[in-house]
Amino acid sequence: MRHDQRRYPRVQVQTEIAECRGELAAQMTWPNLEMSSITDLSYRGAAALRPALFPFAAQQMVELHVALGLAPSFKTMARIVWFNLEMVGVEFNDLPPEGHLAMTEYLDAKLLGQSLRPVQSQLIHGGVTFDQWLHGPGDTSVFVWMKNPVLIDQVHVDIGDQAVQFVRDRKITSLTSAQRKALLILSQMDKPDLPMKEFVRSIVTGV
């Protein structure tokens, strides 16, 4: 995408997790009805896996059908701004009202995950059992218990007045709206000392 588009906050979509749980997926359908998994998303545009058959041309305008998790899908016009053998990048035209709602619900949770910061150890009272505490906007807190230095054992997420608990390898067969939002938040928190991507996969797949 063009340099000026970087003004818009972007999130990554973990396609291997999204393929297991449609509630977390982000996909677009092309005019020839091929579907592509979105790998990078912002309010302005997206990057997706390139469909095998749809013919591309630089600056081409196409109508896309976009589905973000459980939100109602929407149609929008988009301009193809770049592509290669594996990926394609598009710039959205004006989004319809339902598109704005879907994007807000999906992106806000992921952007919240990016904004969480560790709480300084001197502010944590003695006697706690968690290993890490991260806090962010909307009185959101994530408490992490480590199984060992490279594996997370369990996570507790407070989102306002809602609380969600996840335990390693304990697969959830049906996600509540609070659990879905919590997983979207956690999916953006992966760091070298916080292997959240692997933990989320264990919750989604049960392995």
CYANA upper distance limits for C-alpha pairs under 8 A (distance plus 0.5 A):
  1 MET  CA      5 GLN  CA      7.16
  1 MET  CA     81 VAL  CA      6.69
  1 MET  CA     82 TRP  CA      7.12
  1 MET  CA     89 GLY  CA      6.83
  1 MET  CA     90 VAL  CA      8.01
  1 MET  CA     91 GLU  CA      8.28
  2 ARG  CA      6 ARG  CA      8.08
  2 ARG  CA     81 VAL  CA      8.29
  5 GLN  CA     44 ARG  CA      7.54
  6 ARG  CA     10 ARG  CA      8.33
  8 TYR  CA     42 SER  CA      6.76
  8 TYR  CA     43 TYR  CA      7.12
  8 TYR  CA     44 ARG  CA      7.11
  9 PRO  CA     42 SER  CA      6.40
  9 PRO  CA     43 TYR  CA      8.05
  9 PRO  CA    111 LEU  CA      8.15
 10 ARG  CA     40 ASP  CA      7.26
 10 ARG  CA     41 LEU  CA      5.97
 10 ARG  CA     42 SER  CA      5.02
 10 ARG  CA     43 TYR  CA      8.31
 10 ARG  CA    111 LEU  CA      8.39
 11 VAL  CA     40 ASP  CA      6.23
 11 VAL  CA     41 LEU  CA      5.95
 11 VAL  CA     42 SER  CA      7.07
 11 VAL  CA    107 LEU  CA      7.76
 11 VAL  CA    110 LYS  CA      7.10
 11 VAL  CA    111 LEU  CA      7.38
 11 VAL  CA    188 GLN  CA      7.99
 12 GLN  CA     39 THR  CA      6.23
 12 GLN  CA     40 ASP  CA      5.04
 12 GLN  CA     41 LEU  CA      6.99
 12 GLN  CA    188 GLN  CA      7.91
 13 VAL  CA     18 ALA  CA      8.09
 13 VAL  CA     25 ALA  CA      8.18
 13 VAL  CA     26 ALA  CA      7.76
 13 VAL  CA     38 ILE  CA      7.16
 13 VAL  CA     39 THR  CA      5.22
 13 VAL  CA     40 ASP  CA      6.29
 13 VAL  CA     41 LEU  CA      7.95
 14 GLN  CA     18 ALA  CA      6.68
 14 GLN  CA     39 THR  CA      7.21
 14 GLN  CA    187 SER  CA      8.06
 15 THR  CA     19 GLU  CA      6.46
 15 THR  CA     25 ALA  CA      7.79
 15 THR  CA     37 SER  CA      7.15
 15 THR  CA     38 ILE  CA      7.96
 15 THR  CA     39 THR  CA      6.98
 16 GLU  CA     20 CYS  CA      7.35
 17 ILE  CA     21 ARG  CA      6.93
 17 ILE  CA     24 LEU  CA      8.08
 17 ILE  CA     25 ALA  CA      8.35
 17 ILE  CA    201 ARG  CA      6.63
 17 ILE  CA    204 VAL  CA      7.41
 18 ALA  CA     22 GLY  CA      6.35
 18 ALA  CA     23 GLU  CA      8.00
 18 ALA  CA     24 LEU  CA      5.67
 18 ALA  CA     25 ALA  CA      4.73
 18 ALA  CA     26 ALA  CA      7.78
 19 GLU  CA     25 ALA  CA      7.21
 20 CYS  CA    204 VAL  CA      7.40
 20 CYS  CA    205 THR  CA      7.39
 21 ARG  CA     25 ALA  CA      7.19
 21 ARG  CA    204 VAL  CA      7.31
 22 GLY  CA     69 GLY  CA      6.57
 22 GLY  CA     70 LEU  CA      8.16
 23 GLU  CA     68 LEU  CA      8.46
 23 GLU  CA     69 GLY  CA      4.79
 23 GLU  CA     70 LEU  CA      5.87
 23 GLU  CA    175 LEU  CA      8.44
 23 GLU  CA    180 ARG  CA      7.57
 24 LEU  CA     68 LEU  CA      7.95
 24 LEU  CA     69 GLY  CA      5.41
 24 LEU  CA     70 LEU  CA      8.32
 24 LEU  CA    180 ARG  CA      7.67
 24 LEU  CA    184 LEU  CA      7.51
 25 ALA  CA     37 SER  CA      8.24
 25 ALA  CA     67 ALA  CA      8.34
 25 ALA  CA     68 LEU  CA      6.55
 25 ALA  CA     69 GLY  CA      5.54
 26 ALA  CA     37 SER  CA      6.66
 26 ALA  CA     38 ILE  CA      5.86
 26 ALA  CA     39 THR  CA      8.36
 26 ALA  CA     66 VAL  CA      8.08
 26 ALA  CA     67 ALA  CA      6.29
 26 ALA  CA     68 LEU  CA      4.99
 26 ALA  CA     69 GLY  CA      6.61
 27 GLN  CA     35 MET  CA      7.28
 27 GLN  CA     36 SER  CA      6.13
 27 GLN  CA     37 SER  CA      5.07
 27 GLN  CA     38 ILE  CA      5.71
 27 GLN  CA     66 VAL  CA      6.38
 27 GLN  CA     67 ALA  CA      5.78
 27 GLN  CA     68 LEU  CA      7.05
 28 MET  CA     35 MET  CA      6.21
 28 MET  CA     36 SER  CA      5.88
 28 MET  CA     37 SER  CA      7.11
 28 MET  CA     38 ILE  CA      7.39
 28 MET  CA     64 LEU  CA      6.77
 28 MET  CA     65 HIS  CA      5.92
 28 MET  CA     66 VAL  CA      4.91
 28 MET  CA     67 ALA  CA      6.72
 29 THR  CA     33 LEU  CA      6.15
 29 THR  CA     34 GLU  CA      6.13
 29 THR  CA     35 MET  CA      4.88
 29 THR  CA     36 SER  CA      6.86
 29 THR  CA     64 LEU  CA      6.25
 29 THR  CA     65 HIS  CA      5.44
 29 THR  CA     66 VAL  CA      6.97
 30 TRP  CA     34 GLU  CA      5.89
 30 TRP  CA     35 MET  CA      6.81
 30 TRP  CA     36 SER  CA      8.40
 30 TRP  CA     54 PHE  CA      7.98
 30 TRP  CA     62 VAL  CA      8.28
 30 TRP  CA     63 GLU  CA      7.58
 30 TRP  CA     64 LEU  CA      5.93
 30 TRP  CA     65 HIS  CA      7.33
 31 PRO  CA     54 PHE  CA      8.47
 31 PRO  CA     62 VAL  CA      7.74
 31 PRO  CA     63 GLU  CA      6.94
 31 PRO  CA     64 LEU  CA      7.27
 32 ASN  CA     54 PHE  CA      7.00
 34 GLU  CA     51 PRO  CA      6.84
 34 GLU  CA     53 LEU  CA      8.28
 34 GLU  CA     54 PHE  CA      8.05
 35 MET  CA     51 PRO  CA      7.39
 36 SER  CA     48 ALA  CA      6.54
 36 SER  CA     49 LEU  CA      5.90
 36 SER  CA     50 ARG  CA      7.10
 36 SER  CA     51 PRO  CA      6.59
 37 SER  CA     48 ALA  CA      6.09
 37 SER  CA     49 LEU  CA      6.22
 38 ILE  CA     46 ALA  CA      7.30
 38 ILE  CA     47 ALA  CA      6.41
 38 ILE  CA     48 ALA  CA      4.63
 38 ILE  CA     49 LEU  CA      7.05
 39 THR  CA     46 ALA  CA      8.06
 39 THR  CA     47 ALA  CA      6.25
 39 THR  CA     48 ALA  CA      5.76
 39 THR  CA     49 LEU  CA      7.70
 40 ASP  CA     46 ALA  CA      5.96
 40 ASP  CA     47 ALA  CA      5.50
 40 ASP  CA     48 ALA  CA      7.40
 41 LEU  CA     45 GLY  CA      6.67
 41 LEU  CA     46 ALA  CA      4.93
 41 LEU  CA     47 ALA  CA      7.06
 41 LEU  CA    107 LEU  CA      8.48
 42 SER  CA     46 ALA  CA      6.64
 42 SER  CA    107 LEU  CA      7.89
 43 TYR  CA     92 PHE  CA      8.47
 43 TYR  CA    103 MET  CA      7.28
 44 ARG  CA     91 GLU  CA      6.46
 44 ARG  CA     92 PHE  CA      6.10
 45 GLY  CA     89 GLY  CA      7.96
 45 GLY  CA     90 VAL  CA      5.99
 45 GLY  CA     91 GLU  CA      4.75
 45 GLY  CA     92 PHE  CA      5.54
 46 ALA  CA     89 GLY  CA      6.28
 46 ALA  CA     90 VAL  CA      6.00
 46 ALA  CA     91 GLU  CA      7.21
 46 ALA  CA     92 PHE  CA      8.38
 47 ALA  CA     87 MET  CA      7.32
 47 ALA  CA     88 VAL  CA      6.14
 47 ALA  CA     89 GLY  CA      4.81
 47 ALA  CA     90 VAL  CA      6.91
 48 ALA  CA     87 MET  CA      6.18
 48 ALA  CA     88 VAL  CA      6.01
 48 ALA  CA     89 GLY  CA      6.99
 49 LEU  CA     86 GLU  CA      6.53
 49 LEU  CA     87 MET  CA      5.11
 49 LEU  CA     88 VAL  CA      6.83
 50 ARG  CA     83 PHE  CA      8.24
 50 ARG  CA     84 ASN  CA      8.41
 50 ARG  CA     85 LEU  CA      7.68
 50 ARG  CA     86 GLU  CA      5.79
 50 ARG  CA     87 MET  CA      5.03
 50 ARG  CA     88 VAL  CA      5.88
 56 PHE  CA     60 GLN  CA      7.73
 56 PHE  CA     80 ILE  CA      8.33
 57 ALA  CA     80 ILE  CA      7.85
 58 ALA  CA     80 ILE  CA      6.46
 58 ALA  CA     81 VAL  CA      6.66
 58 ALA  CA     82 TRP  CA      7.15
 59 GLN  CA     79 ARG  CA      6.14
 59 GLN  CA     80 ILE  CA      5.58
 59 GLN  CA     81 VAL  CA      6.10
 60 GLN  CA     79 ARG  CA      6.06
 60 GLN  CA     80 ILE  CA      5.91
 60 GLN  CA     81 VAL  CA      8.48
 61 MET  CA     77 MET  CA      7.19
 61 MET  CA     78 ALA  CA      6.10
 61 MET  CA     79 ARG  CA      5.00
 61 MET  CA     80 ILE  CA      7.02
 62 VAL  CA     77 MET  CA      6.15
 62 VAL  CA     78 ALA  CA      5.96
 62 VAL  CA     79 ARG  CA      6.88
 62 VAL  CA     80 ILE  CA      8.20
 63 GLU  CA     75 LYS  CA      7.32
 63 GLU  CA     76 THR  CA      6.22
 63 GLU  CA     77 MET  CA      4.95
 63 GLU  CA     78 ALA  CA      6.74
 64 LEU  CA     75 LYS  CA      6.09
 64 LEU  CA     76 THR  CA      6.00
 64 LEU  CA     77 MET  CA      6.60
 64 LEU  CA     78 ALA  CA      7.33
 65 HIS  CA     73 SER  CA      7.40
 65 HIS  CA     74 PHE  CA      6.20
 65 HIS  CA     75 LYS  CA      4.95
 65 HIS  CA     76 THR  CA      7.13
 66 VAL  CA     73 SER  CA      6.07
 66 VAL  CA     74 PHE  CA      5.93
 66 VAL  CA     75 LYS  CA      6.65
 66 VAL  CA     76 THR  CA      8.15
 67 ALA  CA     71 ALA  CA      7.67
 67 ALA  CA     72 PRO  CA      7.48
 67 ALA  CA     73 SER  CA      4.90
 67 ALA  CA     74 PHE  CA      7.22
 68 LEU  CA     72 PRO  CA      8.20
 68 LEU  CA     73 SER  CA      7.26
 68 LEU  CA    102 ALA  CA      7.04
 68 LEU  CA    103 MET  CA      7.89
 68 LEU  CA    106 TYR  CA      7.14
 69 GLY  CA    106 TYR  CA      7.85
 71 ALA  CA    102 ALA  CA      5.93
 71 ALA  CA    105 GLU  CA      8.38
 72 PRO  CA     98 GLU  CA      7.78
 72 PRO  CA    102 ALA  CA      7.42
 73 SER  CA     98 GLU  CA      8.30
 73 SER  CA     99 GLY  CA      7.98
 73 SER  CA    102 ALA  CA      8.10
 74 PHE  CA     96 PRO  CA      8.03
 74 PHE  CA     98 GLU  CA      6.91
 74 PHE  CA     99 GLY  CA      6.11
 75 LYS  CA     96 PRO  CA      8.15
 75 LYS  CA     99 GLY  CA      8.14
 76 THR  CA     92 PHE  CA      7.50
 76 THR  CA     93 ASN  CA      7.20
 76 THR  CA     94 ASP  CA      7.80
 76 THR  CA     95 LEU  CA      6.50
 76 THR  CA     96 PRO  CA      7.55
 76 THR  CA     99 GLY  CA      8.45
 77 MET  CA     92 PHE  CA      6.75
 77 MET  CA     93 ASN  CA      5.84
 77 MET  CA     94 ASP  CA      8.02
 78 ALA  CA     90 VAL  CA      6.50
 78 ALA  CA     91 GLU  CA      5.84
 78 ALA  CA     92 PHE  CA      4.84
 78 ALA  CA     93 ASN  CA      5.80
 79 ARG  CA     90 VAL  CA      5.87
 79 ARG  CA     91 GLU  CA      5.62
 79 ARG  CA     92 PHE  CA      7.01
 79 ARG  CA     93 ASN  CA      7.89
 80 ILE  CA     88 VAL  CA      7.86
 80 ILE  CA     89 GLY  CA      6.55
 80 ILE  CA     90 VAL  CA      5.00
 80 ILE  CA     91 GLU  CA      7.01
 81 VAL  CA     88 VAL  CA      8.46
 81 VAL  CA     89 GLY  CA      6.26
 81 VAL  CA     90 VAL  CA      5.98
 81 VAL  CA     91 GLU  CA      7.16
 82 TRP  CA     88 VAL  CA      6.39
 82 TRP  CA     89 GLY  CA      5.67
 82 TRP  CA     90 VAL  CA      7.67
 83 PHE  CA     87 MET  CA      6.15
 83 PHE  CA     88 VAL  CA      4.60
 83 PHE  CA     89 GLY  CA      6.52
 84 ASN  CA     88 VAL  CA      6.94
 95 LEU  CA     99 GLY  CA      5.93
 95 LEU  CA    100 HIS  CA      6.69
 96 PRO  CA    100 HIS  CA      6.96
 97 PRO  CA    101 LEU  CA      6.91
 98 GLU  CA    102 ALA  CA      6.67
 99 GLY  CA    103 MET  CA      6.52
100 HIS  CA    104 THR  CA      6.50
101 LEU  CA    105 GLU  CA      6.75
102 ALA  CA    106 TYR  CA      6.68
103 MET  CA    107 LEU  CA      6.15
103 MET  CA    108 ASP  CA      8.40
104 THR  CA    108 ASP  CA      6.01
105 GLU  CA    109 ALA  CA      7.24
106 TYR  CA    110 LYS  CA      7.35
106 TYR  CA    184 LEU  CA      8.25
107 LEU  CA    111 LEU  CA      6.45
108 ASP  CA    112 LEU  CA      6.48
109 ALA  CA    113 GLY  CA      6.98
109 ALA  CA    181 LYS  CA      6.51
109 ALA  CA    182 ALA  CA      8.14
109 ALA  CA    184 LEU  CA      6.29
109 ALA  CA    185 ILE  CA      5.72
110 LYS  CA    114 GLN  CA      7.08
110 LYS  CA    184 LEU  CA      5.84
110 LYS  CA    185 ILE  CA      5.33
110 LYS  CA    186 LEU  CA      8.27
110 LYS  CA    187 SER  CA      7.64
110 LYS  CA    188 GLN  CA      6.41
111 LEU  CA    115 SER  CA      6.90
111 LEU  CA    185 ILE  CA      7.92
111 LEU  CA    188 GLN  CA      8.06
112 LEU  CA    116 LEU  CA      7.11
112 LEU  CA    136 GLY  CA      7.73
112 LEU  CA    137 PRO  CA      7.55
112 LEU  CA    185 ILE  CA      6.68
113 GLY  CA    184 LEU  CA      8.00
113 GLY  CA    185 ILE  CA      4.66
113 GLY  CA    186 LEU  CA      6.45
113 GLY  CA    187 SER  CA      7.81
113 GLY  CA    188 GLN  CA      5.68
113 GLY  CA    189 MET  CA      6.26
114 GLN  CA    185 ILE  CA      8.15
114 GLN  CA    188 GLN  CA      6.03
114 GLN  CA    189 MET  CA      6.59
115 SER  CA    136 GLY  CA      6.68
115 SER  CA    137 PRO  CA      8.11
116 LEU  CA    134 LEU  CA      6.23
116 LEU  CA    135 HIS  CA      5.65
116 LEU  CA    136 GLY  CA      4.99
116 LEU  CA    137 PRO  CA      8.09
116 LEU  CA    141 SER  CA      8.42
116 LEU  CA    189 MET  CA      8.43
117 ARG  CA    134 LEU  CA      5.55
117 ARG  CA    135 HIS  CA      5.98
117 ARG  CA    136 GLY  CA      6.87
118 PRO  CA    132 GLN  CA      7.68
118 PRO  CA    133 TRP  CA      6.27
118 PRO  CA    134 LEU  CA      4.68
118 PRO  CA    135 HIS  CA      6.85
119 VAL  CA    123 LEU  CA      7.50
119 VAL  CA    124 ILE  CA      8.11
119 VAL  CA    132 GLN  CA      8.48
119 VAL  CA    133 TRP  CA      6.22
119 VAL  CA    134 LEU  CA      6.05
119 VAL  CA    135 HIS  CA      6.95
120 GLN  CA    124 ILE  CA      7.65
124 ILE  CA    128 VAL  CA      8.40
129 THR  CA    145 TRP  CA      8.04
130 PHE  CA    143 PHE  CA      6.77
130 PHE  CA    144 VAL  CA      6.15
130 PHE  CA    145 TRP  CA      5.33
130 PHE  CA    146 MET  CA      8.30
131 ASP  CA    143 PHE  CA      8.05
131 ASP  CA    144 VAL  CA      6.23
131 ASP  CA    145 TRP  CA      5.65
131 ASP  CA    146 MET  CA      6.85
132 GLN  CA    143 PHE  CA      6.30
132 GLN  CA    144 VAL  CA      5.53
132 GLN  CA    145 TRP  CA      7.40
133 TRP  CA    141 SER  CA      7.48
133 TRP  CA    142 VAL  CA      6.24
133 TRP  CA    143 PHE  CA      5.12
133 TRP  CA    144 VAL  CA      6.89
134 LEU  CA    141 SER  CA      6.12
134 LEU  CA    142 VAL  CA      5.63
134 LEU  CA    143 PHE  CA      7.05
135 HIS  CA    139 ASP  CA      7.72
135 HIS  CA    140 THR  CA      6.18
135 HIS  CA    141 SER  CA      4.93
135 HIS  CA    142 VAL  CA      6.94
136 GLY  CA    140 THR  CA      5.75
136 GLY  CA    141 SER  CA      7.01
138 GLY  CA    159 ILE  CA      7.64
138 GLY  CA    160 GLY  CA      6.67
139 ASP  CA    158 ASP  CA      8.23
139 ASP  CA    159 ILE  CA      7.07
139 ASP  CA    160 GLY  CA      5.94
140 THR  CA    157 VAL  CA      7.93
140 THR  CA    158 ASP  CA      5.96
140 THR  CA    159 ILE  CA      5.15
140 THR  CA    160 GLY  CA      6.51
141 SER  CA    157 VAL  CA      6.34
141 SER  CA    158 ASP  CA      5.57
141 SER  CA    159 ILE  CA      7.25
142 VAL  CA    155 VAL  CA      7.41
142 VAL  CA    156 HIS  CA      6.28
142 VAL  CA    157 VAL  CA      5.08
142 VAL  CA    158 ASP  CA      6.90
143 PHE  CA    155 VAL  CA      6.15
143 PHE  CA    156 HIS  CA      5.59
143 PHE  CA    157 VAL  CA      6.94
144 VAL  CA    152 ILE  CA      7.62
144 VAL  CA    153 ASP  CA      8.29
144 VAL  CA    154 GLN  CA      6.66
144 VAL  CA    155 VAL  CA      5.19
144 VAL  CA    156 HIS  CA      7.15
145 TRP  CA    152 ILE  CA      6.63
145 TRP  CA    153 ASP  CA      6.09
145 TRP  CA    154 GLN  CA      5.80
145 TRP  CA    155 VAL  CA      6.78
146 MET  CA    150 VAL  CA      8.32
146 MET  CA    151 LEU  CA      6.53
146 MET  CA    152 ILE  CA      4.80
146 MET  CA    153 ASP  CA      5.55
146 MET  CA    154 GLN  CA      7.55
147 LYS  CA    151 LEU  CA      5.90
147 LYS  CA    152 ILE  CA      5.76
147 LYS  CA    153 ASP  CA      5.08
148 ASN  CA    152 ILE  CA      7.56
149 PRO  CA    193 ASP  CA      8.22
150 VAL  CA    193 ASP  CA      7.90
150 VAL  CA    194 LEU  CA      8.26
150 VAL  CA    195 PRO  CA      7.19
151 LEU  CA    195 PRO  CA      7.07
151 LEU  CA    198 GLU  CA      8.45
151 LEU  CA    199 PHE  CA      7.85
152 ILE  CA    168 ARG  CA      7.72
152 ILE  CA    194 LEU  CA      8.13
152 ILE  CA    195 PRO  CA      7.36
152 ILE  CA    196 MET  CA      7.75
152 ILE  CA    199 PHE  CA      6.60
153 ASP  CA    167 VAL  CA      6.69
153 ASP  CA    168 ARG  CA      5.72
153 ASP  CA    199 PHE  CA      8.36
154 GLN  CA    165 GLN  CA      7.98
154 GLN  CA    166 PHE  CA      6.08
154 GLN  CA    167 VAL  CA      4.85
154 GLN  CA    168 ARG  CA      6.25
155 VAL  CA    165 GLN  CA      6.41
155 VAL  CA    166 PHE  CA      5.75
155 VAL  CA    167 VAL  CA      7.09
156 HIS  CA    163 ALA  CA      7.70
156 HIS  CA    164 VAL  CA      6.27
156 HIS  CA    165 GLN  CA      4.99
156 HIS  CA    166 PHE  CA      6.90
157 VAL  CA    163 ALA  CA      6.17
157 VAL  CA    164 VAL  CA      5.59
157 VAL  CA    165 GLN  CA      6.84
157 VAL  CA    182 ALA  CA      7.13
158 ASP  CA    162 GLN  CA      6.24
158 ASP  CA    163 ALA  CA      5.03
158 ASP  CA    164 VAL  CA      7.02
159 ILE  CA    163 ALA  CA      6.79
159 ILE  CA    182 ALA  CA      8.35
162 GLN  CA    178 ALA  CA      7.57
163 ALA  CA    178 ALA  CA      8.33
164 VAL  CA    178 ALA  CA      7.49
164 VAL  CA    179 GLN  CA      6.71
164 VAL  CA    182 ALA  CA      7.68
166 PHE  CA    170 ARG  CA      8.02
166 PHE  CA    203 ILE  CA      7.68
167 VAL  CA    203 ILE  CA      7.75
168 ARG  CA    199 PHE  CA      7.10
168 ARG  CA    202 SER  CA      6.54
168 ARG  CA    203 ILE  CA      6.66
168 ARG  CA    206 GLY  CA      8.34
169 ASP  CA    202 SER  CA      5.47
169 ASP  CA    203 ILE  CA      6.06
169 ASP  CA    205 THR  CA      8.20
169 ASP  CA    206 GLY  CA      4.96
169 ASP  CA    207 VAL  CA      5.82
170 ARG  CA    202 SER  CA      7.97
170 ARG  CA    203 ILE  CA      6.35
170 ARG  CA    206 GLY  CA      6.06
171 LYS  CA    202 SER  CA      7.72
171 LYS  CA    203 ILE  CA      5.38
171 LYS  CA    204 VAL  CA      6.37
171 LYS  CA    205 THR  CA      6.63
171 LYS  CA    206 GLY  CA      4.75
171 LYS  CA    207 VAL  CA      8.48
172 ILE  CA    203 ILE  CA      7.17
172 ILE  CA    204 VAL  CA      7.29
172 ILE  CA    206 GLY  CA      8.31
175 LEU  CA    179 GLN  CA      6.16
175 LEU  CA    180 ARG  CA      6.38
176 THR  CA    180 ARG  CA      6.66
177 SER  CA    181 LYS  CA      6.70
178 ALA  CA    182 ALA  CA      6.62
179 GLN  CA    183 LEU  CA      6.68
180 ARG  CA    184 LEU  CA      6.78
181 LYS  CA    185 ILE  CA      6.76
182 ALA  CA    186 LEU  CA      6.67
183 LEU  CA    187 SER  CA      6.47
183 LEU  CA    200 VAL  CA      7.47
184 LEU  CA    188 GLN  CA      7.61
185 ILE  CA    189 MET  CA      7.68
186 LEU  CA    190 ASP  CA      8.14
186 LEU  CA    196 MET  CA      7.03
186 LEU  CA    197 LYS  CA      8.25
186 LEU  CA    200 VAL  CA      7.68
187 SER  CA    196 MET  CA      7.28
187 SER  CA    197 LYS  CA      6.49
187 SER  CA    200 VAL  CA      7.27
188 GLN  CA    197 LYS  CA      8.48
189 MET  CA    194 LEU  CA      7.94
189 MET  CA    196 MET  CA      6.57
189 MET  CA    197 LYS  CA      8.11
190 ASP  CA    194 LEU  CA      6.22
190 ASP  CA    195 PRO  CA      5.80
190 ASP  CA    196 MET  CA      5.11
190 ASP  CA    197 LYS  CA      5.97
191 LYS  CA    195 PRO  CA      6.35
191 LYS  CA    196 MET  CA      7.74
195 PRO  CA    199 PHE  CA      7.16
196 MET  CA    200 VAL  CA      6.54
197 LYS  CA    201 ARG  CA      6.80
198 GLU  CA    202 SER  CA      6.90
199 PHE  CA    203 ILE  CA      6.99
200 VAL  CA    204 VAL  CA      6.65
201 ARG  CA    205 THR  CA      6.37
201 ARG  CA    206 GLY  CA      8.13
201 ARG  CA    207 VAL  CA      8.15
202 SER  CA    206 GLY  CA      5.47
202 SER  CA    207 VAL  CA      5.48
203 ILE  CA    207 VAL  CA      8.06
